[in-house]
């Protein structure tokens, strides 16, 4: 009898050990899958850097192609180092000053092979590509007349300071997060911040030479400077579309179901679908409006419309239905055409690629759209049209205004300070020659006389 009891005890102990081992294996497997998903998402977002370089190069003149390409390479390289050294700490460090700023994890370098270290490294790698996206938005709006050294200075400040501070409010557990502000993948946290900086940079720089010309009748004529390579720009837009599936879908943070997690891997499919539909609707909206407005289907407006749909859905992609995503994307596509025309011809602000319209105007709209179309009661995120009242809509407005004030004032002060010290703009002669030759002594199309410098 004793032998049977002993054998049963050993059997139960072994079964418990196997069960414990199985549980640990499942947790390890789940963590590994989450790391892999964020790594894949980060790579997709990194590809967007190539997309931005192609879009900006294609929509500007051939004599500035080297300059724009190099900017898009170097803003990531400088930004990555500064985001590791300072930006991560400001964004995700210990909260201070009532949710305004993070205060530790600067130069963070955990070396232990444990879950805490693993969480930091997988999260940092995913977040650094978002910081690079916010910084590189500015390049297009300030293209064709900015000193290269000045560009490097301000892109460093955006990655290390401006983007992380407001990012802490939203994603780092700061005061906007406490209010219930919802920005799933960054319509405001990434795109509006970059858009505000782009607009302020364009204002501080002034327009390109010959853009706004006063005629003998005293009226100002607006001259268009067509991009030199629309197929190249289209390639860039499609790369951005491709990368945006990582931008939005990987913002779930995990690929597994997760214990009690609202943004579990179950949400990945919905996010991918709403992202796809909104982008498609944005392109259609911009195509139709530009066709009616200009009497011809405009390629560059349509391409920007696709990007507008992507920016517009980024905040709400996890909490709206596919039908709502089509409405949001279509409205964003219409808005970007109206915004480009308004900024260019009414405000007389020269934004060569329409960056402020795509990222600022549609980023604001996309953030507000959460308060209108959100329908995720399981997460407590319900918009006006689904019985949620005006509470969420009000919080979204507060977030838009607060982040806008911060990003606009901080970036404007930065640009004015650079302008007053090292200088912001190239000389008239260098601008006419083209920044490829004046700033880099090289040409993108050596041996092909496809443009006139003067």
Order of alpha helices (4+ residues) and beta strands (2+ residues): alpha-alpha-alpha-beta-beta-alpha-alpha-alpha-alpha-alpha-beta-beta-alpha-alpha-alpha-alpha-alpha-beta-beta-alpha-alpha-alpha
